Amino acid sequence: MPPKKHDLMALAKKAGLISETTKEQRDFMRRLSIYYIETRYPEEKEAMRAKCTRDFTGDILRQTEEVLLWLQEKLK
């Protein structure tokens, strides 16, 4: 049973995958975890919305897809 956490770095460590990640993947997981926390609090939503330009959001989606594909390979 996976732990009830949203910290992607902690989950990667728990899964034993952290040593297989690149520095870029670790940096991205840290950044994505922070965005999750920011969106959970109403007072942070407006600041987050201002950050989310088309380019910014496209970059996040592209990096997320890369990490998901990497994880899918690990599950095979």
PDB file of N, CA, C and O in Angstrom:
ATOM      1  N   MET A   1       0.849  -1.178   0.000  1.00  0.00           N
ATOM      2  CA  MET A   1       0.000   0.000   0.000  1.00  0.00           C
ATOM      3  C   MET A   1       0.895   1.242   0.000  1.00  0.00           C
ATOM      4  O   MET A   1       1.703   1.420   0.911  1.00  0.00           O
ATOM      5  N   PRO A   2       0.758   2.100  -1.012  1.00  0.00           N
ATOM      6  CA  PRO A   2       1.586   3.310  -1.037  1.00  0.00           C
ATOM      7  C   PRO A   2       1.231   4.265   0.101  1.00  0.00           C
ATOM      8  O   PRO A   2       0.077   4.329   0.525  1.00  0.00           O
ATOM      9  N   PRO A   3       2.222   5.004   0.591  1.00  0.00           N
ATOM     10  CA  PRO A   3       1.937   5.962   1.665  1.00  0.00           C
ATOM     11  C   PRO A   3       1.081   7.115   1.148  1.00  0.00           C
ATOM     12  O   PRO A   3       1.110   7.431  -0.041  1.00  0.00           O
ATOM     13  N   LYS A   4       0.331   7.731   2.031  1.00  0.00           N
ATOM     14  CA  LYS A   4      -0.517   8.875   1.665  1.00  0.00           C
ATOM     15  C   LYS A   4       0.321  10.142   1.759  1.00  0.00           C
ATOM     16  O   LYS A   4       0.278  10.865   2.754  1.00  0.00           O
ATOM     17  N   LYS A   5       1.082  10.393   0.701  1.00  0.00           N
ATOM     18  CA  LYS A   5       1.968  11.551   0.633  1.00  0.00           C
ATOM     19  C   LYS A   5       1.840  12.175  -0.737  1.00  0.00           C
ATOM     20  O   LYS A   5       1.433  11.524  -1.699  1.00  0.00           O
ATOM     21  N   HIS A   6       2.193  13.441  -0.811  1.00  0.00           N
ATOM     22  CA  HIS A   6       2.226  14.132  -2.097  1.00  0.00           C
ATOM     23  C   HIS A   6       3.638  14.594  -2.427  1.00  0.00           C
ATOM     24  O   HIS A   6       3.860  15.219  -3.464  1.00  0.00           O
ATOM     25  N   ASP A   7       4.578  14.295  -1.564  1.00  0.00           N
ATOM     26  CA  ASP A   7       5.979  14.665  -1.775  1.00  0.00           C
ATOM     27  C   ASP A   7       6.600  13.636  -2.715  1.00  0.00           C
ATOM     28  O   ASP A   7       6.869  12.504  -2.315  1.00  0.00           O
ATOM     29  N   LEU A   8       6.825  14.031  -3.956  1.00  0.00           N
ATOM     30  CA  LEU A   8       7.311  13.093  -4.965  1.00  0.00           C
ATOM     31  C   LEU A   8       8.707  12.569  -4.656  1.00  0.00           C
ATOM     32  O   LEU A   8       9.015  11.419  -4.971  1.00  0.00           O
ATOM     33  N   MET A   9       9.555  13.390  -4.046  1.00  0.00           N
ATOM     34  CA  MET A   9      10.895  12.925  -3.669  1.00  0.00           C
ATOM     35  C   MET A   9      10.802  11.832  -2.610  1.00  0.00           C
ATOM     36  O   MET A   9      11.496  10.819  -2.698  1.00  0.00           O
ATOM     37  N   ALA A  10       9.953  12.033  -1.619  1.00  0.00           N
ATOM     38  CA  ALA A  10       9.782  11.027  -0.571  1.00  0.00           C
ATOM     39  C   ALA A  10       9.233   9.729  -1.158  1.00  0.00           C
ATOM     40  O   ALA A  10       9.650   8.643  -0.754  1.00  0.00           O
ATOM     41  N   LEU A  11       8.313   9.829  -2.097  1.00  0.00           N
ATOM     42  CA  LEU A  11       7.749   8.637  -2.731  1.00  0.00           C
ATOM     43  C   LEU A  11       8.803   7.919  -3.583  1.00  0.00           C
ATOM     44  O   LEU A  11       8.858   6.689  -3.597  1.00  0.00           O
ATOM     45  N   ALA A  12       9.631   8.681  -4.287  1.00  0.00           N
ATOM     46  CA  ALA A  12      10.690   8.071  -5.093  1.00  0.00           C
ATOM     47  C   ALA A  12      11.696   7.347  -4.202  1.00  0.00           C
ATOM     48  O   ALA A  12      12.173   6.266  -4.548  1.00  0.00           O
ATOM     49  N   LYS A  13      12.017   7.943  -3.057  1.00  0.00           N
ATOM     50  CA  LYS A  13      12.929   7.292  -2.105  1.00  0.00           C
ATOM     51  C   LYS A  13      12.308   6.011  -1.578  1.00  0.00           C
ATOM     52  O   LYS A  13      12.964   4.971  -1.523  1.00  0.00           O
ATOM     53  N   LYS A  14      11.057   6.087  -1.193  1.00  0.00           N
ATOM     54  CA  LYS A  14      10.351   4.926  -0.637  1.00  0.00           C
ATOM     55  C   LYS A  14      10.281   3.789  -1.662  1.00  0.00           C
ATOM     56  O   LYS A  14      10.354   2.614  -1.301  1.00  0.00           O
ATOM     57  N   ALA A  15      10.141   4.147  -2.935  1.00  0.00           N
ATOM     58  CA  ALA A  15      10.062   3.150  -4.004  1.00  0.00           C
ATOM     59  C   ALA A  15      11.442   2.631  -4.420  1.00  0.00           C
ATOM     60  O   ALA A  15      11.545   1.723  -5.244  1.00  0.00           O
ATOM     61  N   GLY A  16      12.494   3.210  -3.850  1.00  0.00           N
ATOM     62  CA  GLY A  16      13.851   2.785  -4.186  1.00  0.00           C
ATOM     63  C   GLY A  16      14.312   3.258  -5.553  1.00  0.00           C
ATOM     64  O   GLY A  16      15.196   2.650  -6.156  1.00  0.00           O
ATOM     65  N   LEU A  17      13.719   4.340  -6.046  1.00  0.00           N
ATOM     66  CA  LEU A  17      14.047   4.839  -7.378  1.00  0.00           C
ATOM     67  C   LEU A  17      14.945   6.073  -7.370  1.00  0.00           C
ATOM     68  O   LEU A  17      15.439   6.484  -8.420  1.00  0.00           O
ATOM     69  N   ILE A  18      15.157   6.654  -6.223  1.00  0.00           N
ATOM     70  CA  ILE A  18      15.855   7.935  -6.175  1.00  0.00           C
ATOM     71  C   ILE A  18      17.265   7.834  -6.754  1.00  0.00           C
ATOM     72  O   ILE A  18      17.732   8.775  -7.395  1.00  0.00           O
ATOM     73  N   SER A  19      17.941   6.727  -6.544  1.00  0.00           N
ATOM     74  CA  SER A  19      19.310   6.580  -7.059  1.00  0.00           C
ATOM     75  C   SER A  19      19.332   6.453  -8.582  1.00  0.00           C
ATOM     76  O   SER A  19      20.381   6.627  -9.203  1.00  0.00           O
ATOM     77  N   GLU A  20      18.193   6.155  -9.180  1.00  0.00           N
ATOM     78  CA  GLU A  20      18.114   5.996 -10.639  1.00  0.00           C
ATOM     79  C   GLU A  20      17.653   7.270 -11.348  1.00  0.00           C
ATOM     80  O   GLU A  20      17.580   7.306 -12.576  1.00  0.00           O
ATOM     81  N   THR A  21      17.345   8.309 -10.582  1.00  0.00           N
ATOM     82  CA  THR A  21      16.867   9.549 -11.188  1.00  0.00           C
ATOM     83  C   THR A  21      18.034  10.464 -11.528  1.00  0.00           C
ATOM     84  O   THR A  21      19.110  10.384 -10.935  1.00  0.00           O
ATOM     85  N   THR A  22      17.790  11.331 -12.496  1.00  0.00           N
ATOM     86  CA  THR A  22      18.783  12.347 -12.835  1.00  0.00           C
ATOM     87  C   THR A  22      18.578  13.558 -11.924  1.00  0.00           C
ATOM     88  O   THR A  22      17.553  13.680 -11.254  1.00  0.00           O
ATOM     89  N   LYS A  23      19.550  14.432 -11.912  1.00  0.00           N
ATOM     90  CA  LYS A  23      19.415  15.670 -11.133  1.00  0.00           C
ATOM     91  C   LYS A  23      18.206  16.457 -11.628  1.00  0.00           C
ATOM     92  O   LYS A  23      17.466  17.028 -10.827  1.00  0.00           O
ATOM     93  N   GLU A  24      18.004  16.490 -12.942  1.00  0.00           N
ATOM     94  CA  GLU A  24      16.867  17.218 -13.519  1.00  0.00           C
ATOM     95  C   GLU A  24      15.538  16.621 -13.057  1.00  0.00           C
ATOM     96  O   GLU A  24      14.600  17.358 -12.754  1.00  0.00           O
ATOM     97  N   GLN A  25      15.455  15.297 -13.000  1.00  0.00           N
ATOM     98  CA  GLN A  25      14.221  14.658 -12.531  1.00  0.00           C
ATOM     99  C   GLN A  25      13.975  14.977 -11.061  1.00  0.00           C
ATOM    100  O   GLN A  25      12.844  15.261 -10.667  1.00  0.00           O
ATOM    101  N   ARG A  26      15.022  14.931 -10.254  1.00  0.00           N
ATOM    102  CA  ARG A  26      14.856  15.257  -8.826  1.00  0.00           C
ATOM    103  C   ARG A  26      14.429  16.705  -8.646  1.00  0.00           C
ATOM    104  O   ARG A  26      13.534  16.994  -7.851  1.00  0.00           O
ATOM    105  N   ASP A  27      15.059  17.615  -9.375  1.00  0.00           N
ATOM    106  CA  ASP A  27      14.679  19.029  -9.291  1.00  0.00           C
ATOM    107  C   ASP A  27      13.220  19.221  -9.699  1.00  0.00           C
ATOM    108  O   ASP A  27      12.479  19.971  -9.063  1.00  0.00           O
ATOM    109  N   PHE A  28      12.825  18.540 -10.759  1.00  0.00           N
ATOM    110  CA  PHE A  28      11.440  18.654 -11.229  1.00  0.00           C
ATOM    111  C   PHE A  28      10.463  18.098 -10.197  1.00  0.00           C
ATOM    112  O   PHE A  28       9.426  18.708  -9.938  1.00  0.00           O
ATOM    113  N   MET A  29      10.780  16.953  -9.609  1.00  0.00           N
ATOM    114  CA  MET A  29       9.885  16.373  -8.602  1.00  0.00           C
ATOM    115  C   MET A  29       9.732  17.302  -7.401  1.00  0.00           C
ATOM    116  O   MET A  29       8.639  17.443  -6.853  1.00  0.00           O
ATOM    117  N   ARG A  30      10.822  17.929  -6.997  1.00  0.00           N
ATOM    118  CA  ARG A  30      10.734  18.900  -5.889  1.00  0.00           C
ATOM    119  C   ARG A  30       9.831  20.069  -6.270  1.00  0.00           C
ATOM    120  O   ARG A  30       8.971  20.493  -5.498  1.00  0.00           O
ATOM    121  N   ARG A  31      10.049  20.580  -7.484  1.00  0.00           N
ATOM    122  CA  ARG A  31       9.256  21.728  -7.950  1.00  0.00           C
ATOM    123  C   ARG A  31       7.778  21.369  -8.076  1.00  0.00           C
ATOM    124  O   ARG A  31       6.913  22.144  -7.667  1.00  0.00           O
ATOM    125  N   LEU A  32       7.488  20.213  -8.632  1.00  0.00           N
ATOM    126  CA  LEU A  32       6.099  19.794  -8.801  1.00  0.00           C
ATOM    127  C   LEU A  32       5.418  19.585  -7.448  1.00  0.00           C
ATOM    128  O   LEU A  32       4.239  19.905  -7.294  1.00  0.00           O
ATOM    129  N   SER A  33       6.137  19.060  -6.487  1.00  0.00           N
ATOM    130  CA  SER A  33       5.574  18.867  -5.142  1.00  0.00           C
ATOM    131  C   SER A  33       5.215  20.207  -4.511  1.00  0.00           C
ATOM    132  O   SER A  33       4.186  20.325  -3.846  1.00  0.00           O
ATOM    133  N   ILE A  34       6.057  21.214  -4.717  1.00  0.00           N
ATOM    134  CA  ILE A  34       5.774  22.552  -4.174  1.00  0.00           C
ATOM    135  C   ILE A  34       4.527  23.133  -4.820  1.00  0.00           C
ATOM    136  O   ILE A  34       3.705  23.746  -4.139  1.00  0.00           O
ATOM    137  N   TYR A  35       4.376  22.947  -6.134  1.00  0.00           N
ATOM    138  CA  TYR A  35       3.185  23.464  -6.813  1.00  0.00           C
ATOM    139  C   TYR A  35       1.920  22.821  -6.266  1.00  0.00           C
ATOM    140  O   TYR A  35       0.887  23.480  -6.140  1.00  0.00           O
ATOM    141  N   TYR A  36       1.999  21.549  -5.943  1.00  0.00           N
ATOM    142  CA  TYR A  36       0.827  20.875  -5.383  1.00  0.00           C
ATOM    143  C   TYR A  36       0.429  21.539  -4.059  1.00  0.00           C
ATOM    144  O   TYR A  36      -0.746  21.820  -3.824  1.00  0.00           O
ATOM    145  N   ILE A  37       1.401  21.779  -3.220  1.00  0.00           N
ATOM    146  CA  ILE A  37       1.125  22.403  -1.916  1.00  0.00           C
ATOM    147  C   ILE A  37       0.536  23.794  -2.109  1.00  0.00           C
ATOM    148  O   ILE A  37      -0.425  24.170  -1.438  1.00  0.00           O
ATOM    149  N   GLU A  38       1.122  24.559  -3.037  1.00  0.00           N
ATOM    150  CA  GLU A  38       0.640  25.924  -3.265  1.00  0.00           C
ATOM    151  C   GLU A  38      -0.816  25.941  -3.706  1.00  0.00           C
ATOM    152  O   GLU A  38      -1.567  26.832  -3.309  1.00  0.00           O
ATOM    153  N   THR A  39      -1.224  24.984  -4.511  1.00  0.00           N
ATOM    154  CA  THR A  39      -2.600  24.996  -5.022  1.00  0.00           C
ATOM    155  C   THR A  39      -3.617  24.512  -3.997  1.00  0.00           C
ATOM    156  O   THR A  39      -4.819  24.671  -4.208  1.00  0.00           O
ATOM    157  N   ARG A  40      -3.174  23.940  -2.920  1.00  0.00           N
ATOM    158  CA  ARG A  40      -4.104  23.468  -1.883  1.00  0.00           C
ATOM    159  C   ARG A  40      -4.599  24.589  -0.986  1.00  0.00           C
ATOM    160  O   ARG A  40      -5.583  24.417  -0.267  1.00  0.00           O
ATOM    161  N   TYR A  41      -3.943  25.717  -1.018  1.00  0.00           N
ATOM    162  CA  TYR A  41      -4.297  26.805  -0.122  1.00  0.00           C
ATOM    163  C   TYR A  41      -4.882  27.965  -0.920  1.00  0.00           C
ATOM    164  O   TYR A  41      -4.228  28.492  -1.820  1.00  0.00           O
ATOM    165  N   PRO A  42      -6.106  28.364  -0.597  1.00  0.00           N
ATOM    166  CA  PRO A  42      -6.790  29.411  -1.369  1.00  0.00           C
ATOM    167  C   PRO A  42      -5.994  30.704  -1.503  1.00  0.00           C
ATOM    168  O   PRO A  42      -6.041  31.343  -2.554  1.00  0.00           O
ATOM    169  N   GLU A  43      -5.273  31.100  -0.476  1.00  0.00           N
ATOM    170  CA  GLU A  43      -4.521  32.352  -0.527  1.00  0.00           C
ATOM    171  C   GLU A  43      -3.349  32.279  -1.521  1.00  0.00           C
ATOM    172  O   GLU A  43      -2.819  33.316  -1.920  1.00  0.00           O
ATOM    173  N   GLU A  44      -2.947  31.082  -1.916  1.00  0.00           N
ATOM    174  CA  GLU A  44      -1.843  30.907  -2.857  1.00  0.00           C
ATOM    175  C   GLU A  44      -2.321  30.748  -4.296  1.00  0.00           C
ATOM    176  O   GLU A  44      -1.520  30.841  -5.226  1.00  0.00           O
ATOM    177  N   LYS A  45      -3.605  30.510  -4.486  1.00  0.00           N
ATOM    178  CA  LYS A  45      -4.103  30.190  -5.828  1.00  0.00           C
ATOM    179  C   LYS A  45      -3.914  31.327  -6.828  1.00  0.00           C
ATOM    180  O   LYS A  45      -3.567  31.074  -7.981  1.00  0.00           O
ATOM    181  N   GLU A  46      -4.133  32.562  -6.416  1.00  0.00           N
ATOM    182  CA  GLU A  46      -4.000  33.679  -7.350  1.00  0.00           C
ATOM    183  C   GLU A  46      -2.548  33.839  -7.810  1.00  0.00           C
ATOM    184  O   GLU A  46      -2.292  34.087  -8.988  1.00  0.00           O
ATOM    185  N   ALA A  47      -1.611  33.698  -6.888  1.00  0.00           N
ATOM    186  CA  ALA A  47      -0.192  33.799  -7.250  1.00  0.00           C
ATOM    187  C   ALA A  47       0.184  32.658  -8.199  1.00  0.00           C
ATOM    188  O   ALA A  47       0.938  32.857  -9.151  1.00  0.00           O
ATOM    189  N   MET A  48      -0.335  31.489  -7.937  1.00  0.00           N
ATOM    190  CA  MET A  48      -0.057  30.344  -8.802  1.00  0.00           C
ATOM    191  C   MET A  48      -0.663  30.563 -10.185  1.00  0.00           C
ATOM    192  O   MET A  48      -0.031  30.262 -11.198  1.00  0.00           O
ATOM    193  N   ARG A  49      -1.850  31.070 -10.225  1.00  0.00           N
ATOM    194  CA  ARG A  49      -2.529  31.336 -11.499  1.00  0.00           C
ATOM    195  C   ARG A  49      -1.718  32.327 -12.334  1.00  0.00           C
ATOM    196  O   ARG A  49      -1.611  32.173 -13.551  1.00  0.00           O
ATOM    197  N   ALA A  50      -1.150  33.338 -11.688  1.00  0.00           N
ATOM    198  CA  ALA A  50      -0.352  34.340 -12.397  1.00  0.00           C
ATOM    199  C   ALA A  50       0.914  33.721 -12.997  1.00  0.00           C
ATOM    200  O   ALA A  50       1.387  34.161 -14.045  1.00  0.00           O
ATOM    201  N   LYS A  51       1.458  32.706 -12.334  1.00  0.00           N
ATOM    202  CA  LYS A  51       2.660  32.024 -12.803  1.00  0.00           C
ATOM    203  C   LYS A  51       2.396  31.154 -14.032  1.00  0.00           C
ATOM    204  O   LYS A  51       3.281  30.939 -14.861  1.00  0.00           O
ATOM    205  N   CYS A  52       1.193  30.671 -14.129  1.00  0.00           N
ATOM    206  CA  CYS A  52       0.872  29.636 -15.117  1.00  0.00           C
ATOM    207  C   CYS A  52       0.586  30.193 -16.504  1.00  0.00           C
ATOM    208  O   CYS A  52      -0.545  30.143 -16.988  1.00  0.00           O
ATOM    209  N   THR A  53       1.616  30.716 -17.128  1.00  0.00           N
ATOM    210  CA  THR A  53       1.490  31.152 -18.513  1.00  0.00           C
ATOM    211  C   THR A  53       1.414  29.911 -19.402  1.00  0.00           C
ATOM    212  O   THR A  53       1.633  28.792 -18.938  1.00  0.00           O
ATOM    213  N   ARG A  54       1.107  30.113 -20.661  1.00  0.00           N
ATOM    214  CA  ARG A  54       1.041  28.990 -21.610  1.00  0.00           C
ATOM    215  C   ARG A  54       2.392  28.270 -21.686  1.00  0.00           C
ATOM    216  O   ARG A  54       2.440  27.040 -21.650  1.00  0.00           O
ATOM    217  N   ASP A  55       3.481  29.026 -21.791  1.00  0.00           N
ATOM    218  CA  ASP A  55       4.809  28.421 -21.890  1.00  0.00           C
ATOM    219  C   ASP A  55       5.189  27.685 -20.606  1.00  0.00           C
ATOM    220  O   ASP A  55       5.702  26.567 -20.650  1.00  0.00           O
ATOM    221  N   PHE A  56       4.933  28.317 -19.470  1.00  0.00           N
ATOM    222  CA  PHE A  56       5.248  27.723 -18.171  1.00  0.00           C
ATOM    223  C   PHE A  56       4.497  26.405 -18.002  1.00  0.00           C
ATOM    224  O   PHE A  56       5.088  25.392 -17.627  1.00  0.00           O
ATOM    225  N   THR A  57       3.211  26.422 -18.276  1.00  0.00           N
ATOM    226  CA  THR A  57       2.377  25.231 -18.112  1.00  0.00           C
ATOM    227  C   THR A  57       2.771  24.150 -19.117  1.00  0.00           C
ATOM    228  O   THR A  57       2.803  22.968 -18.776  1.00  0.00           O
ATOM    229  N   GLY A  58       3.069  24.550 -20.352  1.00  0.00           N
ATOM    230  CA  GLY A  58       3.514  23.586 -21.357  1.00  0.00           C
ATOM    231  C   GLY A  58       4.792  22.886 -20.945  1.00  0.00           C
ATOM    232  O   GLY A  58       4.945  21.686 -21.171  1.00  0.00           O
ATOM    233  N   ASP A  59       5.718  23.630 -20.339  1.00  0.00           N
ATOM    234  CA  ASP A  59       6.969  23.055 -19.865  1.00  0.00           C
ATOM    235  C   ASP A  59       6.713  22.043 -18.746  1.00  0.00           C
ATOM    236  O   ASP A  59       7.304  20.964 -18.731  1.00  0.00           O
ATOM    237  N   ILE A  60       5.844  22.394 -17.827  1.00  0.00           N
ATOM    238  CA  ILE A  60       5.512  21.482 -16.726  1.00  0.00           C
ATOM    239  C   ILE A  60       4.884  20.202 -17.274  1.00  0.00           C
ATOM    240  O   ILE A  60       5.237  19.104 -16.843  1.00  0.00           O
ATOM    241  N   LEU A  61       3.964  20.336 -18.211  1.00  0.00           N
ATOM    242  CA  LEU A  61       3.314  19.157 -18.802  1.00  0.00           C
ATOM    243  C   LEU A  61       4.318  18.283 -19.554  1.00  0.00           C
ATOM    244  O   LEU A  61       4.257  17.057 -19.468  1.00  0.00           O
ATOM    245  N   ARG A  62       5.233  18.899 -20.283  1.00  0.00           N
ATOM    246  CA  ARG A  62       6.251  18.140 -21.021  1.00  0.00           C
ATOM    247  C   ARG A  62       7.144  17.359 -20.060  1.00  0.00           C
ATOM    248  O   ARG A  62       7.422  16.181 -20.281  1.00  0.00           O
ATOM    249  N   GLN A  63       7.587  18.018 -19.000  1.00  0.00           N
ATOM    250  CA  GLN A  63       8.445  17.340 -18.028  1.00  0.00           C
ATOM    251  C   GLN A  63       7.684  16.237 -17.288  1.00  0.00           C
ATOM    252  O   GLN A  63       8.247  15.184 -16.988  1.00  0.00           O
ATOM    253  N   THR A  64       6.425  16.478 -17.002  1.00  0.00           N
ATOM    254  CA  THR A  64       5.610  15.461 -16.333  1.00  0.00           C
ATOM    255  C   THR A  64       5.486  14.234 -17.220  1.00  0.00           C
ATOM    256  O   THR A  64       5.602  13.106 -16.741  1.00  0.00           O
ATOM    257  N   GLU A  65       5.253  14.443 -18.502  1.00  0.00           N
ATOM    258  CA  GLU A  65       5.142  13.322 -19.432  1.00  0.00           C
ATOM    259  C   GLU A  65       6.445  12.524 -19.480  1.00  0.00           C
ATOM    260  O   GLU A  65       6.415  11.294 -19.513  1.00  0.00           O
ATOM    261  N   GLU A  66       7.579  13.210 -19.484  1.00  0.00           N
ATOM    262  CA  GLU A  66       8.872  12.526 -19.494  1.00  0.00           C
ATOM    263  C   GLU A  66       9.047  11.643 -18.262  1.00  0.00           C
ATOM    264  O   GLU A  66       9.493  10.501 -18.368  1.00  0.00           O
ATOM    265  N   VAL A  67       8.693  12.177 -17.094  1.00  0.00           N
ATOM    266  CA  VAL A  67       8.823  11.405 -15.859  1.00  0.00           C
ATOM    267  C   VAL A  67       7.850  10.221 -15.865  1.00  0.00           C
ATOM    268  O   VAL A  67       8.211   9.124 -15.441  1.00  0.00           O
ATOM    269  N   LEU A  68       6.636  10.434 -16.337  1.00  0.00           N
ATOM    270  CA  LEU A  68       5.663   9.338 -16.402  1.00  0.00           C
ATOM    271  C   LEU A  68       6.131   8.229 -17.340  1.00  0.00           C
ATOM    272  O   LEU A  68       5.983   7.049 -17.023  1.00  0.00           O
ATOM    273  N   LEU A  69       6.688   8.590 -18.477  1.00  0.00           N
ATOM    274  CA  LEU A  69       7.210   7.580 -19.402  1.00  0.00           C
ATOM    275  C   LEU A  69       8.363   6.807 -18.765  1.00  0.00           C
ATOM    276  O   LEU A  69       8.465   5.590 -18.915  1.00  0.00           O
ATOM    277  N   TRP A  70       9.227   7.529 -18.052  1.00  0.00           N
ATOM    278  CA  TRP A  70      10.334   6.879 -17.352  1.00  0.00           C
ATOM    279  C   TRP A  70       9.806   5.893 -16.307  1.00  0.00           C
ATOM    280  O   TRP A  70      10.301   4.771 -16.198  1.00  0.00           O
ATOM    281  N   LEU A  71       8.807   6.317 -15.546  1.00  0.00           N
ATOM    282  CA  LEU A  71       8.216   5.434 -14.538  1.00  0.00           C
ATOM    283  C   LEU A  71       7.547   4.225 -15.164  1.00  0.00           C
ATOM    284  O   LEU A  71       7.652   3.120 -14.633  1.00  0.00           O
ATOM    285  N   GLN A  72       6.865   4.412 -16.277  1.00  0.00           N
ATOM    286  CA  GLN A  72       6.244   3.287 -16.966  1.00  0.00           C
ATOM    287  C   GLN A  72       7.283   2.251 -17.391  1.00  0.00           C
ATOM    288  O   GLN A  72       7.035   1.048 -17.312  1.00  0.00           O
ATOM    289  N   GLU A  73       8.440   2.717 -17.837  1.00  0.00           N
ATOM    290  CA  GLU A  73       9.517   1.798 -18.200  1.00  0.00           C
ATOM    291  C   GLU A  73       9.992   1.011 -16.987  1.00  0.00           C
ATOM    292  O   GLU A  73      10.303  -0.176 -17.091  1.00  0.00           O
ATOM    293  N   LYS A  74      10.046   1.674 -15.839  1.00  0.00           N
ATOM    294  CA  LYS A  74      10.483   1.016 -14.608  1.00  0.00           C
ATOM    295  C   LYS A  74       9.488  -0.063 -14.164  1.00  0.00           C
ATOM    296  O   LYS A  74       9.880  -1.032 -13.515  1.00  0.00           O
ATOM    297  N   LEU A  75       8.234   0.093 -14.502  1.00  0.00           N
ATOM    298  CA  LEU A  75       7.199  -0.854 -14.087  1.00  0.00           C
ATOM    299  C   LEU A  75       7.135  -2.097 -14.970  1.00  0.00           C
ATOM    300  O   LEU A  75       6.466  -3.070 -14.621  1.00  0.00           O
ATOM    301  N   LYS A  76       7.816  -2.074 -16.094  1.00  0.00           N
ATOM    302  CA  LYS A  76       7.780  -3.228 -17.008  1.00  0.00           C
ATOM    303  C   LYS A  76       8.579  -4.381 -16.475  1.00  0.00           C
ATOM    304  O   LYS A  76       8.655  -5.429 -17.117  1.00  0.00           O
TER     305      LYS A  76
END
